[in-house]
Amino acid sequence: MSTTTEVQPVLQAVDVTKKFKAHGARKGRVVHAVDEVSLDLYPGRITALVGESGCGKSTLARLLAQLYPVTEGKIRFRGKDVDASHGRAHRRHVSHVQLMLQDPYSSFNPLATIDATLKRAVAIHHPEIPRSERSDAVDALLRQVALDPPRQFAEKFPHELSGGQLQRCSIARALAADPEVFLADEPVSSLDVSIRLGVLNLLRSLAQDRGVALLYVTHDIASARYFAETTAVMYAGQLIESGPSEKVTQQAAHPYTRLLIDSAPDPHRGADAPRTVDVGQPPSLTDPPTGCRFHPRCPLATDICRVERPGKTAVDEDHWVRCWNYDAAPAQAD
């Protein structure tokens, strides 16, 4: 298993672009779901991908999981290009990279018990385990996600479990592959607030104890600060800021990041505290704005914002932003 001492990323998106054909539209019209995104995931580290609904976060996670083929760019696993959208190559990829979905109820067969679902996962990823020992393997997986005694949960159907319990079963199913990467797509957004922290703490302990790279996809920038070492902010299919979570949330450089922070509940923020003004809705991804895609909503937008996409500007050594109005350091060429 990988360790946190490695300096090389285990999974990478390299200038990845994904375009979907727009349904019912005239010929050639496409949705620019992800546009030239690069992201590195490191063993034993948690990276949060933050943005509002429809910005391309889930699409990027599915590209990393190879559920969608990329339109342009590369997905790399341990430095090697991956093209695993189907067949044996896809099965090999998912043995290393596991995707956990937002709604656990939609990701389980409602007619199969938890035991049957997890036994199938064990059989797929560990065919060397004989049928007679698969129940023991299922029990071990359920104990790893704090569902004990395991038979109490294994013999139930999905609808007989709470959302939190079923999401833990989803994590157990992912663990059956002994993966090197977890892609957690809004893993707690469908759960009661009272049980979200327990699921997040479970994911964090698994990432740290097993040296797994974890991508945490969320619209909640407050939980990203608590949960992840690194936060990358996505807007309209593009990454616009990235850095250590504490710096991104406490020293946000992009107006959109500040808008996300202002929209998050904060009992310590006074009613008179200055807020970033939101002046509109997200753009259509079938006809995205030229220049900086945030400029139609940005109170700081200037003429160059409307015509030219900003390059990366270094905020400090490990924190960067794409914004023409941040001038602490010269823009770097892409």
N, C-alpha and C positions, 0 to 999 in steps of 0.2 A: 504493500500500500504506500501511496505517496506521503511525503512528509512536508511540513511547512518550511523546511530549510531549503527546498528547491526554489530556484529563482526563475525558472522557465514556466510560462503558463501551461496548464494542462489542456485548456480548450480556448480557442480564439475565433473571433469573427474579424476578418481582415477586409476592410472596405466593402462590406456586404451591402448589396442592394436587392430589394425584392419588390417586383411590380406584379400586380394582379390585373387580369383583364376585367374591366368594369362591365358588370352585367347590364344588359339592356341598353348599352351605350353605343354610339357610332363606332365604326371600325377604327381600331388603333388606340382607343381611349383606355388608359390604365390608371390604377390606383398606385401611387407611390408610397407603399406601406413602410418600407425601410430604405434609407438613402445614404449610402457610403458610411456605414457604421463600423467602427472598429472597437472591439472589447476583448479584454484578456481576463481569464479566470484562473486563479492560482490555487494550488493545493492547500487545504486547511484554512482558506480565507473566504469570507462572505462578501459578495459584491451586491449592492442593491441597485436595481434599475427602476428609476422613479419617473412617473409622468402621469398625465390625466388619461382617462379612457379614450381609446382610439388613436393613441400616439404611435403605436407600433411595438410596444413592449412585448406583448404576447407573441406577435409575429416573429420577433427576433429570437425569443426563446424556442419557438418551433423550428426556426432555421438552425439553431444550435443543436437541437434534437434530431435534425434531418427529417422532420415530418414534412417540410417544404424544401424543394430545391431552390438554391439561390439563383437570382437572375444575373447578378454580377458579383465579383469578389470571391472570397474563399472562407471555408470553415476548416480550421486546423485542429487536430487532436495530437498532442505531444509533438508539435512541430511538423506534422505530415498533413497534407491536404486530404480532406475527406469528401467523398461523393458516395453517400450511403442512403439514398432516398428509397431504396427497395432491395429485396432479396437478402442474401446472406450478409452482404456488406452492412445493410441496415440492422440486422440482428446483432452483428458484432459491435456496431456503434452503440446501440441501446444497452448492451451489456456494460458499457463504460459510462454512458450518459443517460440519466433517468429524468424524465419530466413528470412533475407532480402538478395536477390541475387544480383549478380554483374550487370547483364544486365536486366534492368526493362522491356525492350521490349519483352524479351523471357518469362517473368513471368506473363504476362497479356494475356488474351484471346483477340486476335485481332478483334473478331467479336462482342465483348461485350463493351458497354460504360463503362466509369469509374463508373458511377452511379450504373449500374447493378452489377459490380464486387464488389463494396464496400457494396452494399445492401446485397449481398450474405454473405459477411464476417460478417456483423452485424447480419444477421439471424442465422448464425452458432453459433456465440459466445454469442449473446444476444437474445435468442428466446422469451424472455419475452416482447421485444419491438414489438408492433403490426405493421403490414405491413404499415398502414397509417402514421406511425411516422418514418419510416426508412429513408425517404428522409431528414428529419431534422437531424437524426443521421449522415448521410453521410455528410451533410453540416458542422456539428460540427467537424467531423474528418478532413475535408479539411481545415477548418480554423486553426486547430491546427498545420498544416504543412505549413501555410502561403500561401494557395491557396484561394484567396479571390478576387472577389465574387465567392463562391463555385460552383454555377450553371454554371458558365462560363467554368469550367473544368469538372464538373460531366457529362455533356451532350456530351462530346467528346469521340472519340475512341482513343485507345492508340497511333496510328500513327499520330494523330493530335496534340500531345503534344511534347514538347522538352524532351530530356533525363533527364534534371534536374527536370522538372515538373512531369514526370512520376515516377522518383525515389521518389519524395515527395508523390505521390499517393501510392507507394509501402509502404512507412512508415505509411501513413494513414491506409492502409489495416492491417498492423501489429498492429497499435494502437487499431483497432476494437476489438482485443482480450483482451485489457487491460492487457498486459503481464507483467511479472516480470523480464524477460530477453529478450534482443535484441541480436541476432547474425547477425552482419552486415558483409557479405562476399564481400569484395572489393566494398563497396557501391558507391564509387566515381570514380573508375578507368576508367569507360566507359564514364565519363562526361567531358565536356570542362573544362580546367583549371580554367577559369573565374568563374565557378559556383560551383566548388568543395567545396570551403570554406563555402558557404552558407548552403550546405547540411550537412557538418560536424558540423557546429555551431547549426543547428537544432537538430541533433542527440544528441549533448552534452547537450543542454538545456532540451530536453525531458528526458534524463537519470537523470539529476540533479533534475529537477522539480518533476518527478514522482518516484524517488528513484529506477530506473530500473538499473539492471546490464547490461552492454553493452560490448560485445566482438567485437572488430574492427579488422577484418582480412585484412591484407594489405601486399604488397611487398615494400611499401615506408616507410622506417624507419624514414625519416624526418617528415612525417605527423604524425607518431606515437608519436614522441617527442612533437609535438604541441598539439595533441588531447587527448592522454591517460595518466592516472596517472601511469600505470604499463605497461611495455613492456616485452613480452616473445618472444624469438627468436627460430625459428624452423629450423632444417636442416635435410633433408633426413629422415623425419618421427619422429625425436626426438627433445625435447626441450634441448637447449644447453646453454641458459643464460636467466635469468629473474631478474627483479628488477624495481625500480622506473624509469620511462622513462628518466628523466634527467640524472640519473647515467648511465643507459645502453648506452645512446647515447653520453655522454660526457666522460665516463670512461669505455668504452667497455673492457671487460676482455677476450672475446673469439676472436680468429683471424677471424672467419667467421663474427661476428658482426662488426668488424672493416672493413671487406671487404664490407659489406652492406653500412656502413657509407661512405666509400670512393667512392662508386658507386653513391651515392645520389648527385644531383647538389647542390653546395654550392658556392655562389658568393663571400663569404668572405675567401675562402680557396685559398691560393696562388698556382700558377702553380708548385712551387718548394717544396710544402709541402710533407712530406713522405706519401707514400701510402702502403697499404697491397698488396702484390703481389698475383694475382690470377693465379694459375698454372694448371687449368684444368676445367672440366665440372662436374656437380653433378653426383653422382653414380647412377647406376641402382638399383631400389628398389626391383627388383626380385632377385638380388644377391648383397646385400649391403656389404660394406667392414667390415671386423672384426675390433674390437677395436673401436676407435673413427672414426665415419663415415666421418669426415672431413679430416682425415689424408692424403688421396691421393692428396689433394689440398693445404695442410697446409705447409707453409715454415718453421714452427717450429717443425714439426713432428719428434719424436724420436721412438726408437724401441718399447717402451711400448704403444705408441699411436696406433701402428699397430696391437696389439694383445689383448689389454684389454680396455674395455669401461671405461672412467673416471667417478668417482662418483661426487657428488656435492661438490664444494669447496665454502666456504663462502668468498665473496669479502668484505662485511660488513653485518650488521645485517639483511638487507632486500634485499640483492643483492647476487645472486649465479651464478656459472658458472660450466660447465663440461669441464675441460681442464687440462691435465697433466702438462702443462707448466705454469699454474697459481699457484704460491706457496705462496700466501700471507697468507693462512690459511690452515690447514690440511684438507684433503678430508674427507667428511662425508659419512658414510655408507648409502646406499639407504634403 
